[in-house]
């Protein structure tokens, strides 16, 4: 989004039926013979032209692969499929393939059949800047419909792209819509966590050359209310919270763990943005009105971008500084009706996104519901992932060059501190030795070691290391603060 100047058809009956159909969360993988978001869009006369997800099928009949991973031990690749047609990801395939080594996500496959696969910047298919590299495949595990899956966990320098203008992606002033499920707990203000229509040139060409959802804490024009994160529109040469460069008073933050973001644009006069909790509730309309001055008609070029801005491959990586999480998303031809979008939101809720795990996942659990710490698997040396179970603040993490995770709160690297044990309190970790770099790894004897000092958390009731314990506070305020390996 940077520039050199820095500058209908209504579906009342169908929608109502779908809303009832998806009102109850399904049992594991019960979506397999069901209806996906792209089936809903097609029924509304706005078919998907690109459909991407690392967590589930977006069509009821889709039985192919969701994404591909590459492991570091031998540089071989593996496609991660769905468990059944219309179902969720087979996370066990990734776990088995990546056991004992690290993996990255090389491509997210297009489920629409149009070939709009998203390859990482820097791949042979999509050459990128020297700063580009694929995202770590095991940074975040979760459950969808009761089954284990992994997100596309994007940090600065991770981004994906497809020159899709020959395979159905709207160009020029043609109308289009899109949605994505993302996270309000893994965001930053770097340019630019986008998903949507972008330049085939990978340069900031003109106002209206982009039409992408942006989800971040980035306030391009100033005057923003609060600290976000917000759903905005990256239309090139700026992030728009509404129809002008003035802050839209209807905007609001979405700090939920799982967030649904939607954008639609008729290409000549009108666009709309919506946001909502992907686990419950309806969508909130943030803007439904005229395009900003200078953006009518739109000049879309038809490429697809995920995790960076339009000028994504500058030598300095200036548009590739974002952090964000991608679970699923799709782009459609035409201007979706509100009924269609409401039915899509109901389908997302019914999919059952959760941080909770099932079975022997190698997770460390508190006594409350939900998973707060996840080590991915039980292999010694596996890096520890800290979850924010309740959308609390100060739960941001950074990955070092060596692949370790360090926590920071606010702007300075430091240990997290306990913020209380009330229900809904953020997941927090007490400092074990007062150091500023808190790096942890999972050990074979079911302890978690601080690699800086050798002190350990007590996860099974036994003091370890030099005997000093680190208390891990529970997510939901339970009085018993003992944790166990699941």
Helices and strands as residue ranges (DSSP letters): H 12-21, H 37-43, E 48-53, E 65-71, E 77-81, H 91-98, E 103-108, E 118-120, E 135-136, E 141-144, E 147-150, E 152-154, E 160-162, E 176-182, E 194-198, E 211-216, E 230-234, E 239-240, E 259-265, E 270-277, E 284-290, E 303-306, E 324-333, H 338-351, E 353-354, E 363-365, E 373-374, E 385-386, E 396-399, E 405-409, E 412-413, E 440-442, E 448-450, E 456-457, E 469-470, E 484-485
